[in-house]
Amino acid sequence: MRVSVTDRRLPLARFLRAGYRSCISAQHVTHGVQMVIVRHEANKVHAKVVEANGVVTTAGIIPSDLTRDIKGQTAEVLAEIDRLLALCGTNKSRITSASIWLNDIRHRESMNEVWIDWVGGEANAPVRACVEAKLVDPRMLVEIQVIAVK
């Protein structure tokens, strides 16, 4: 459901109290051009995915099952990215950029095995950065953020 927060008769706080937290839309006019921003699955800190002007950006997506190895966690994260992209009317073949954080760069090759199968070949390969980073939980092995077009 899309909810416009620009309707001055119905302020944002009323929408939030009514339970429309899963998808919030804001309309902005800049230099005579209207831009609609749709935030999906938002909480007080961030939205899981945002749509703006035909561009879809996910938050950093993390695994929920931290008992899995790097391949399992990567597969779980990529499945969630598939779900979020579908929610916005796009898919992995439309990804233009990906950022990947690994808790240990030595996981890169194993993560790449899952990534390559998921991406589906060179025709769908986005630009990508993959770096080592200290993640929120030491059992968390991977976090992935993507940008796609509709």
Rosetta blueprint (number, residue, H / E / L):
1 M L
2 R L
3 V L
4 S E
5 V L
6 T L
7 D L
8 R L
9 R L
10 L L
11 P L
12 L H
13 A H
14 R H
15 F H
16 L H
17 R H
18 A L
19 G L
20 Y L
21 R L
22 S L
23 C E
24 I E
25 S E
26 A E
27 Q E
28 H E
29 V E
30 T E
31 H L
32 G L
33 V E
34 Q E
35 M E
36 V E
37 I E
38 V E
39 R E
40 H E
41 E E
42 A E
43 N L
44 K L
45 V L
46 H L
47 A E
48 K E
49 V E
50 V E
51 E E
52 A E
53 N L
54 G L
55 V E
56 V E
57 T E
58 T E
59 A L
60 G L
61 I E
62 I L
63 P L
64 S L
65 D L
66 L L
67 T L
68 R L
69 D L
70 I H
71 K H
72 G H
73 Q H
74 T H
75 A H
76 E H
77 V H
78 L H
79 A H
80 E H
81 I H
82 D H
83 R H
84 L H
85 L H
86 A H
87 L H
88 C L
89 G L
90 T L
91 N L
92 K H
93 S H
94 R H
95 I E
96 T E
97 S E
98 A E
99 S E
100 I E
101 W E
102 L E
103 N L
104 D L
105 I H
106 R H
107 H H
108 R H
109 E H
110 S H
111 M H
112 N H
113 E H
114 V H
115 W H
116 I H
117 D H
118 W H
119 V H
120 G L
121 G L
122 E H
123 A H
124 N H
125 A L
126 P L
127 V E
128 R E
129 A E
130 C E
131 V E
132 E E
133 A L
134 K L
135 L L
136 V L
137 D L
138 P L
139 R L
140 M L
141 L L
142 V E
143 E E
144 I E
145 Q E
146 V E
147 I E
148 A E
149 V E
150 K L
